[in-house]
Amino acid sequence: MKKLLFLSCLSALSFLKSQTQTWDKVECVMDDKMEASVNKSVTPSTNCGNNSPYFYNSNLYTPNSSDEIIYIKLNFIFLTKPDGTGNFEQNNPEHNQVIDDVVARMNYRLGNMGQPVAGCDGYGANNFTDTRIRVIVNKIWKVDPAWDFLYTGYDPSQGPLGGTAPLYPPSDNYYYSYYDNDPTIPQGINCVFSNNGQIYNELMSGNYSVPLIDGWAASEFPYYYTLNRKLRQFWPNLFNKYIQMKNFVVGNPTWGSPTWPTVREWYTGMGYTSFPHELGHNLSLSHTDCGSNIMSYDAGNHDYFSIQNISDMYRSASVSSVRQYFTQDSFKNADINITNSQTWDVNMRTYSNVDIDNNSSLLATCNLIMAPEGRIIVRDGSSFVMTGADVSAVNHAAWNGIKVEGNGYLLI
């Protein structure tokens, strides 16, 4: 399985369809990255052979509309000068509200999706309108010379992969990887925001029409064997875009002389499209060629995930490295119903109860991580056998344990 990183091909201002300025131009780059131990023959232990369909069959993870919502944590890390400028400012109410509105729009999209147009996956079917996934964002400010990403040695002429310190999250020398182990940053997908310092200085001098040349975002696919591997996103120049739109687009007859409330709505609209798009990559989704889909870089509404997309997201949340970023109390309040005998030789996190019924047997040989509210229920005539398995709750918290009914059978 190749590990691919995709740069978002959605403009943060994609709603400006007639836009001809450089802020509406985005660079789309993809590069093949191979994860260590990608072959099934090289697995952490003989007990974890990953032959169970729960490792590879996303359809087993398709959520129900009655499921409770589960939550994933993101860290928005804003890099600033020593005086707190150079980016969105921590003590600026207007800046904070803009960030909050982007996050609110992101969660709105995750819970209020449109429908595919003709030619798109799922067209004419009864598609989901809610992913049942939401984000929790922790805003963090860090004084860092790399608020200006040119400080890293990055060469804009070479693109995101160029320079001595690529702004490319999976790269071994990705500049901002030092935040992965910063003890002051809580657990979450680290989303770093910095700016091109040359452009910033031009804007601060009043040259608001300066071209914005680095209109892209980068995010990292999850890993399926190195389950503690960190995941990241990188968002360059969003503050520069904010300053330029507020001072150059407002009142500009090119766009119909819009007022700031209108332009502000355009800006925060990236929460409906670009931010869910990048989260989709963290949850293993690739690009599509249908503009109606959030994962597309073609022209379109970018307002829905297909059922297959959502199933893939939930599979990743269970068996890939992204699972570490879902909150401990994420629980769908639903059951995984086992009605035929099977073996779970997969390292899996569940957000549900496990209900073994119909005289079936479940053999667990690897790791099963339960929600603290979860329970394994062994019905009358069925059995649950643990052989070399580790069954525990998230962060080894207390959980509801194993309940054996009637002539149910438990063997450890």
Secondary structure, DSSP 8 states (H G I E B T S, - for coil): -EEEEEB--S-TTTT-TT--SGGG-----EEEEE-TT-STTS-S-TT----SHHHH-GGGG---TTS--EEEEEEEEEEE-TTS-SSS-TT-HHHHHHHHHHHHHHHHHHHS-----TTSTTTTS---S--SEEEEEEEEEEE-GGGBGGGGT--GGG-TT-SSS---TTSTT-GGGGGGG-TTS-SSEEEEEEB-HHHHHHHHTT-TT--------EE----SS-TT---EEEEESHHHHHHHIIIIITT-GGGT---HHHHHHHHHGGGGTHHHHHHHHHTT---BS-TTBTTB-SSS---B--HHHHHHHHHHHHHSGGGGGB-TT-----EEEE-S-EEE-S-EE-SSEEEE-TT-EEEE-SEEEE-TT--EEE-TT-EEEESS-EEEEGGG-----EEE-TT-EEE-
